[in-house]
Structure formats: structure tokens, C-alpha cells
Amino acid sequence: MEKAQHASHPNYLAIGAALIVLTFLEVLAVQIPQVPTLPALLLFGGIKALLIAMYFMHLKFDNRLFSLLFAIGIALGIAMVAILVTLMTAGVPPVKH
């Protein structure tokens, strides 16, 4: 009889550390004027959402179809927010400090 393969437990501390680093990068991206804020925040937020879904929602250990469907949903959500923000701010003059 064959032994069942069990998924090893992920290193939750390393994942938590990665989430903290990504949060620090988000704060840093807002503070540096040369960094395009919206794309940076969308990128870091998307990566954080995928990390949380893959490890804390255990999608990494489920069927790959579930991970693919979730990633497509995240990508479409990010694209929708980016398009809406672009449309809502088109033609708005920049704020002078």
C-alpha cells in the first residue's frame, strides 16, 4: 500500500515577513515622488493578496484550477480599479502644493 503524500506546512513566519516587507515598500512608494504611486500600490497589493490567498487560504495546496481562477479574478479586479481611477481622474488638474 502506498503512503499518502501530505503537503508540508508553509513557513508562516517567512510569509508574514514578506507581507511586512511589501507593506514597508508600499509606504515607501508613497513617500518617494519619483515612483508612480498607483502602479506601485497595485503591484504590491496584488502580490500581498496572492500570498495571503495561496498560503493562508491554502490555495497553494488545492487543485491548480482554483489558484488560476483566483489569480484571474485578482488580475481583473486590479485592472478594473486602475481603469476606473484613470477615468475618474482624467482631466482633473494636478494639485499644487
DSSP file (Angstrom, degrees, kcal/mol; ACC not computed):
  #  RESIDUE AA STRUCTURE BP1 BP2  ACC     N-H-->O    O-->H-N    N-H-->O    O-->H-N    TCO  KAPPA ALPHA  PHI   PSI    X-CA   Y-CA   Z-CA
    1    1 A M              0   0    0      0, 0.0     2,-0.3     0, 0.0     0, 0.0   0.000 360.0 360.0 360.0 137.3    0.0    0.0    0.0
    2    2 A E        -     0   0    0      1,-0.1     2,-0.2     0, 0.0     0, 0.0  -0.589 360.0-119.3 -84.6 141.0    1.3    3.4   -1.0
    3    3 A K        -     0   0    0     -2,-0.3     2,-0.2     1,-0.1    -1,-0.1  -0.563  31.8-111.1 -77.6 142.3    1.7    6.1    1.7
    4    4 A A        -     0   0    0     -2,-0.2     2,-0.5     1,-0.1    -1,-0.1  -0.507  28.1-122.4 -73.0 138.8   -0.4    9.3    1.1
    5    5 A Q        -     0   0    0     -2,-0.2     2,-0.4     0, 0.0    -1,-0.1  -0.718  27.5-161.2 -83.4 124.0    1.6   12.4    0.2
    6    6 A H        -     0   0    0     -2,-0.5     2,-0.2     0, 0.0     0, 0.0  -0.872  20.6-117.1-106.4 139.5    1.0   15.2    2.7
    7    7 A A        -     0   0    0     -2,-0.4     2,-0.1     1,-0.1    54,-0.0  -0.518  33.2-118.3 -71.0 137.6    1.8   18.8    1.9
    8    8 A S        -     0   0    0     -2,-0.2    -1,-0.1     1,-0.1     0, 0.0  -0.419  34.2 -97.9 -73.7 154.9    4.4   20.2    4.2
    9    9 A H        -     0   0    0     -2,-0.1    -1,-0.1     1,-0.1     2,-0.0  -0.540  40.4-119.9 -74.4 134.8    3.4   23.2    6.3
   10   10 A P        -     0   0    0      0, 0.0     2,-1.4     0, 0.0     3,-0.1  -0.326  27.7-103.1 -71.4 158.5    4.4   26.5    4.9
   11   11 A N     >  -     0   0    0      1,-0.2     4,-2.0     2,-0.1     3,-0.3  -0.678  39.1-175.9 -82.6  93.3    6.7   28.8    6.8
   12   12 A Y  H  > S+     0   0    0     -2,-1.4     4,-2.6     1,-0.2    -1,-0.2   0.803  79.1  57.5 -65.6 -29.6    4.2   31.3    8.1
   13   13 A L  H  > S+     0   0    0      2,-0.2     4,-2.4     1,-0.2    -1,-0.2   0.905 107.3  47.6 -67.6 -39.9    6.8   33.5    9.7
   14   14 A A  H  > S+     0   0    0     -3,-0.3     4,-2.3     2,-0.2    -2,-0.2   0.897 112.9  48.8 -66.5 -39.3    8.6   33.9    6.3
   15   15 A I  H  X S+     0   0    0     -4,-2.0     4,-2.2     2,-0.2    -2,-0.2   0.917 111.8  49.3 -66.0 -42.4    5.3   34.7    4.6
   16   16 A G  H  X S+     0   0    0     -4,-2.6     4,-2.1     2,-0.2    -2,-0.2   0.894 110.4  50.8 -61.7 -40.3    4.4   37.2    7.4
   17   17 A A  H  X S+     0   0    0     -4,-2.4     4,-2.5     2,-0.2    -2,-0.2   0.896 108.9  51.4 -64.5 -40.0    7.9   38.8    7.0
   18   18 A A  H  X S+     0   0    0     -4,-2.3     4,-2.5     1,-0.2    -2,-0.2   0.890 109.4  50.7 -63.5 -38.8    7.3   39.1    3.2
   19   19 A L  H  X S+     0   0    0     -4,-2.2     4,-2.1     2,-0.2    -2,-0.2   0.884 110.4  49.2 -66.3 -37.9    4.0   40.8    3.9
   20   20 A I  H  X S+     0   0    0     -4,-2.1     4,-2.4     2,-0.2    -2,-0.2   0.915 111.3  49.2 -66.3 -42.7    5.6   43.2    6.3
   21   21 A V  H  X S+     0   0    0     -4,-2.5     4,-2.4     1,-0.2    -2,-0.2   0.915 111.1  49.8 -62.9 -42.8    8.3   44.0    3.7
   22   22 A L  H  X S+     0   0    0     -4,-2.5     4,-1.9     2,-0.2    -1,-0.2   0.884 110.2  50.6 -63.7 -38.2    5.7   44.6    1.0
   23   23 A T  H  X S+     0   0    0     -4,-2.1     4,-2.2     2,-0.2    -2,-0.2   0.911 109.7  50.6 -64.6 -41.8    3.8   46.9    3.3
   24   24 A F  H  X S+     0   0    0     -4,-2.4     4,-2.5     1,-0.2    -2,-0.2   0.906 109.6  51.0 -60.8 -41.6    7.0   48.8    4.0
   25   25 A L  H  X S+     0   0    0     -4,-2.4     4,-2.4     2,-0.2    -1,-0.2   0.855 107.7  53.4 -65.2 -34.5    7.6   49.1    0.2
   26   26 A E  H  X S+     0   0    0     -4,-1.9     4,-1.4     2,-0.2    -2,-0.2   0.934 110.8  45.3 -64.0 -45.9    4.0   50.4   -0.2
   27   27 A V  H  X S+     0   0    0     -4,-2.2     4,-1.4     1,-0.2    -2,-0.2   0.907 113.9  50.2 -63.7 -41.4    4.6   53.1    2.4
   28   28 A L  H  X S+     0   0    0     -4,-2.5     4,-1.6     1,-0.2    -1,-0.2   0.884 105.5  56.5 -63.9 -39.5    8.0   53.9    0.8
   29   29 A A  H  < S+     0   0    0     -4,-2.4    -1,-0.2     1,-0.2     6,-0.2   0.845 107.1  49.5 -62.5 -33.6    6.4   54.1   -2.7
   30   30 A V  H  < S+     0   0    0     -4,-1.4    -1,-0.2     1,-0.2    -2,-0.2   0.836 110.6  50.5 -73.0 -32.2    4.0   56.8   -1.5
   31   31 A Q  H  < S+     0   0    0     -4,-1.4    -2,-0.2    -5,-0.1    -1,-0.2   0.748  95.5  76.1 -79.7 -24.8    6.8   58.8    0.1
   32   32 A I    ><  -     0   0    0     -4,-1.6     3,-1.1     1,-0.1    -1,-0.1  -0.794  66.8-157.1 -93.7 117.5    9.1   58.9   -2.9
   33   33 A P  T 3  S+     0   0    0      0, 0.0    -1,-0.1     0, 0.0     4,-0.1   0.773  88.1  60.9 -66.4 -25.5    7.9   61.4   -5.5
   34   34 A Q  T 3  S+     0   0    0      2,-0.1    -5,-0.1     3,-0.0    -2,-0.0   0.673  87.0  87.7 -76.0 -16.2    9.7   59.8   -8.5
   35   35 A V  S <  S-     0   0    0     -3,-1.1     2,-0.7    -6,-0.2     3,-0.1  -0.707  87.0-120.9 -86.9 127.7    7.8   56.5   -8.0
   36   36 A P     >  -     0   0    0      0, 0.0     4,-1.7     0, 0.0     5,-0.2  -0.569  29.0-156.3 -67.3 111.5    4.4   56.2   -9.9
   37   37 A T  H  > S+     0   0    0     -2,-0.7     4,-2.8     1,-0.2     5,-0.3   0.910  79.2  50.5 -63.5 -51.2    2.2   55.6   -6.8
   38   38 A L  H  > S+     0   0    0      1,-0.2     4,-2.5     2,-0.2     5,-0.2   0.934 112.8  44.0 -60.5 -50.9   -0.8   53.9   -8.3
   39   39 A P  H  > S+     0   0    0      0, 0.0     4,-2.4     0, 0.0    -1,-0.2   0.907 115.3  50.2 -61.6 -37.9    1.0   51.2  -10.3
   40   40 A A  H  X S+     0   0    0     -4,-1.7     4,-2.7     2,-0.2     5,-0.3   0.935 112.7  45.5 -64.6 -45.2    3.4   50.5   -7.3
   41   41 A L  H  X S+     0   0    0     -4,-2.8     4,-2.5     1,-0.2     5,-0.2   0.884 113.5  49.8 -67.1 -38.1    0.5   50.2   -4.9
   42   42 A L  H  X S+     0   0    0     -4,-2.5     4,-2.2    -5,-0.3    -1,-0.2   0.908 112.6  47.6 -66.1 -40.5   -1.5   48.0   -7.2
   43   43 A L  H  X S+     0   0    0     -4,-2.4     4,-2.3    -5,-0.2    -2,-0.2   0.960 116.2  41.9 -64.0 -51.8    1.5   45.7   -7.8
   44   44 A F  H  X S+     0   0    0     -4,-2.7     4,-2.4     1,-0.2    -2,-0.2   0.896 115.6  50.4 -65.4 -39.5    2.4   45.4   -4.1
   45   45 A G  H  X S+     0   0    0     -4,-2.5     4,-2.5    -5,-0.3    -1,-0.2   0.895 110.5  49.9 -64.9 -39.5   -1.2   45.0   -3.1
   46   46 A G  H  X S+     0   0    0     -4,-2.2     4,-2.4    -5,-0.2    -2,-0.2   0.905 110.5  49.1 -64.9 -41.5   -1.8   42.3   -5.7
   47   47 A I  H  X S+     0   0    0     -4,-2.3     4,-2.5     2,-0.2    -2,-0.2   0.920 112.3  48.7 -63.6 -43.0    1.3   40.4   -4.6
   48   48 A K  H  X S+     0   0    0     -4,-2.4     4,-2.5     2,-0.2    -2,-0.2   0.913 110.7  50.5 -63.4 -42.4    0.1   40.6   -0.9
   49   49 A A  H  X S+     0   0    0     -4,-2.5     4,-2.6     1,-0.2    -1,-0.2   0.911 111.7  48.1 -62.6 -41.7   -3.4   39.4   -1.9
   50   50 A L  H  X S+     0   0    0     -4,-2.4     4,-3.0     2,-0.2     5,-0.2   0.909 110.7  50.8 -66.2 -40.9   -1.9   36.4   -3.8
   51   51 A L  H  X>S+     0   0    0     -4,-2.5     4,-2.3     2,-0.2     5,-0.6   0.937 112.7  46.4 -60.1 -45.6    0.4   35.5   -0.9
   52   52 A I  I  X>S+     0   0    0     -4,-2.5     4,-1.5     1,-0.2     5,-1.2   0.931 116.0  45.1 -63.3 -45.2   -2.5   35.6    1.5
   53   53 A A  I  <5S+     0   0    0     -4,-2.6     6,-1.6    -5,-0.2     4,-0.4   0.919 114.7  47.6 -65.8 -42.6   -4.7   33.6   -0.7
   54   54 A M  I  <5S+     0   0    0     -4,-3.0     6,-2.5     5,-0.2     7,-0.4   0.900 128.4  19.5 -68.2 -40.3   -2.1   31.0   -1.7
   55   55 A Y  I  <5S+     0   0    0     -4,-2.3    -3,-0.2    -5,-0.2    -2,-0.2   0.891 129.7  38.1-100.5 -46.0   -0.9   30.3    1.9
   56   56 A F  I  <<S+     0   0    0     -4,-1.5    -3,-0.2    -5,-0.6    -2,-0.1   0.771 124.6  40.7 -82.7 -24.1   -3.5   31.4    4.4
   57   57 A M  S   <S-     0   0    0     -5,-1.2    -1,-0.2    -4,-0.4    -3,-0.1   0.384 109.0-128.5 -96.9   1.5   -6.4   30.2    2.3
   58   58 A H    >   +     0   0    0     -6,-0.3     3,-0.7    -3,-0.1     4,-0.4   0.728  63.5 139.3  61.7  27.6   -4.5   27.1    1.3
   59   59 A L  G >   +     0   0    0     -6,-1.6     3,-0.8     1,-0.2     8,-0.3   0.789  63.3  67.5 -68.6 -25.7   -5.0   27.6   -2.4
   60   60 A K  G 3  S+     0   0    0     -6,-2.5    -1,-0.2     1,-0.2    -5,-0.1   0.806 104.6  42.4 -63.4 -27.5   -1.4   26.5   -3.0
   61   61 A F  G <  S+     0   0    0     -3,-0.7    -1,-0.2    -7,-0.4    -2,-0.2   0.468 104.9  78.5-100.6  -2.8   -2.2   23.0   -1.8
   62   62 A D  S <  S-     0   0    0     -3,-0.8     5,-0.1    -4,-0.4    -3,-0.0  -0.237 102.3 -53.4 -90.6-174.5   -5.5   22.7   -3.6
   63   63 A N    >>  -     0   0    0      1,-0.1     3,-1.1    -2,-0.1     4,-1.0  -0.346  50.4-124.2 -58.5 139.2   -6.2   21.9   -7.3
   64   64 A R  H 3> S+     0   0    0      1,-0.3     4,-2.5     2,-0.2     5,-0.2   0.757 107.0  69.2 -61.2 -25.7   -4.3   24.3   -9.6
   65   65 A L  H 3> S+     0   0    0      1,-0.2     4,-2.6     2,-0.2    -1,-0.3   0.896  96.9  51.7 -60.6 -40.1   -7.5   25.3  -11.2
   66   66 A F  H <> S+     0   0    0     -3,-1.1     4,-2.2     2,-0.2    -1,-0.2   0.903 110.3  48.4 -64.0 -40.9   -8.7   27.1   -8.1
   67   67 A S  H  X S+     0   0    0     -4,-1.0     4,-2.6    -8,-0.3    -2,-0.2   0.909 112.0  49.4 -65.1 -41.8   -5.4   29.0   -7.9
   68   68 A L  H  X S+     0   0    0     -4,-2.5     4,-2.4     2,-0.2    -2,-0.2   0.931 111.2  48.6 -63.5 -46.3   -5.7   30.0  -11.6
   69   69 A L  H  X S+     0   0    0     -4,-2.6     4,-2.0     1,-0.2    -1,-0.2   0.896 113.1  48.0 -61.9 -40.0   -9.3   31.2  -11.2
   70   70 A F  H  X S+     0   0    0     -4,-2.2     4,-2.4     2,-0.2    -2,-0.2   0.917 111.2  50.0 -66.7 -42.9   -8.4   33.2   -8.1
   71   71 A A  H  X S+     0   0    0     -4,-2.6     4,-2.6     1,-0.2    -2,-0.2   0.886 109.9  51.1 -63.9 -38.9   -5.4   34.8   -9.8
   72   72 A I  H  X S+     0   0    0     -4,-2.4     4,-2.6     2,-0.2    -1,-0.2   0.922 110.1  50.0 -63.7 -42.9   -7.6   35.7  -12.8
   73   73 A G  H  X S+     0   0    0     -4,-2.0     4,-2.2     2,-0.2    -2,-0.2   0.900 111.5  48.1 -61.7 -41.7  -10.1   37.3  -10.5
   74   74 A I  H  X S+     0   0    0     -4,-2.4     4,-2.6     2,-0.2     5,-0.2   0.931 112.0  49.4 -64.3 -45.6   -7.4   39.3   -8.7
   75   75 A A  H  X S+     0   0    0     -4,-2.6     4,-2.4     1,-0.2    -2,-0.2   0.915 112.4  47.4 -62.1 -43.3   -5.9   40.5  -12.1
   76   76 A L  H  X S+     0   0    0     -4,-2.6     4,-2.4     2,-0.2    -1,-0.2   0.887 111.9  51.0 -64.9 -38.3   -9.3   41.6  -13.4
   77   77 A G  H  X S+     0   0    0     -4,-2.2     4,-2.3    -5,-0.2    -2,-0.2   0.915 111.3  46.9 -64.6 -43.2  -10.1   43.4  -10.1
   78   78 A I  H  X S+     0   0    0     -4,-2.6     4,-2.5     2,-0.2    -2,-0.2   0.913 112.9  49.7 -64.8 -42.3   -6.8   45.3  -10.2
   79   79 A A  H  X S+     0   0    0     -4,-2.4     4,-2.5    -5,-0.2    -2,-0.2   0.904 110.5  50.7 -63.5 -40.6   -7.3   46.2  -13.9
   80   80 A M  H  X S+     0   0    0     -4,-2.4     4,-2.6     2,-0.2    -2,-0.2   0.923 111.3  47.1 -63.9 -44.5  -10.8   47.4  -13.1
   81   81 A V  H  X S+     0   0    0     -4,-2.3     4,-2.7     2,-0.2     5,-0.2   0.923 112.7  49.7 -63.4 -43.6   -9.7   49.6  -10.3
   82   82 A A  H  X S+     0   0    0     -4,-2.5     4,-2.2     1,-0.2    -2,-0.2   0.912 112.9  46.7 -62.2 -42.6   -6.8   51.0  -12.4
   83   83 A I  H  X S+     0   0    0     -4,-2.5     4,-2.7     2,-0.2    -2,-0.2   0.924 113.5  48.1 -65.9 -44.2   -9.1   51.8  -15.3
   84   84 A L  H  X S+     0   0    0     -4,-2.6     4,-2.6     2,-0.2    -2,-0.2   0.908 112.0  48.6 -64.9 -41.4  -11.7   53.4  -13.0
   85   85 A V  H  X S+     0   0    0     -4,-2.7     4,-1.6     2,-0.2    -1,-0.2   0.912 112.6  49.3 -64.0 -40.9   -9.2   55.5  -11.2
   86   86 A T  H  X S+     0   0    0     -4,-2.2     4,-0.7    -5,-0.2    -2,-0.2   0.925 113.7  45.5 -63.5 -44.6   -7.7   56.6  -14.5
   87   87 A L  H >< S+     0   0    0     -4,-2.7     3,-0.5     1,-0.2    -2,-0.2   0.888 113.1  49.7 -66.2 -39.1  -11.2   57.5  -15.9
   88   88 A M  H 3< S+     0   0    0     -4,-2.6    -1,-0.2     1,-0.2    -2,-0.2   0.764 116.1  41.7 -73.7 -24.2  -12.2   59.3  -12.7
   89   89 A T  H >< S+     0   0    0     -4,-1.6     3,-1.6    -5,-0.2     2,-0.2   0.419  83.6 119.9-102.8   1.4   -9.1   61.4  -12.6
   90   90 A A  T << S+     0   0    0     -4,-0.7    -3,-0.0    -3,-0.5    -4,-0.0  -0.488  84.6  11.0 -68.2 129.6   -8.8   62.2  -16.3
   91   91 A G  T 3  S+     0   0    0      1,-0.3    -1,-0.3    -2,-0.2    -2,-0.1   0.404  92.2 130.7  85.0  -3.7   -9.0   66.0  -16.9
   92   92 A V    <   -     0   0    0     -3,-1.6    -1,-0.3     1,-0.0     3,-0.1  -0.729  61.0-122.6 -83.9 124.8   -8.5   66.8  -13.2
   93   93 A P        -     0   0    0      0, 0.0     3,-0.0     0, 0.0    -1,-0.0  -0.349  32.9 -99.6 -67.2 147.9   -5.8   69.4  -12.8
   94   94 A P        -     0   0    0      0, 0.0     2,-0.4     0, 0.0     0, 0.0  -0.331  37.8-107.9 -66.7 149.1   -2.9   68.5  -10.6
   95   95 A V        -     0   0    0     -3,-0.1     2,-0.5     2,-0.0    -3,-0.0  -0.631  29.9-140.2 -78.6 130.0   -2.9   69.8   -7.0
   96   96 A K              0   0    0     -2,-0.4    -1,-0.0     1,-0.1     0, 0.0  -0.792 360.0 360.0 -94.6 131.8   -0.3   72.5   -6.4
   97   97 A H              0   0    0     -2,-0.5    -1,-0.1     0, 0.0    -2,-0.0   0.423 360.0 360.0 -96.4 360.0    1.5   72.3   -3.1
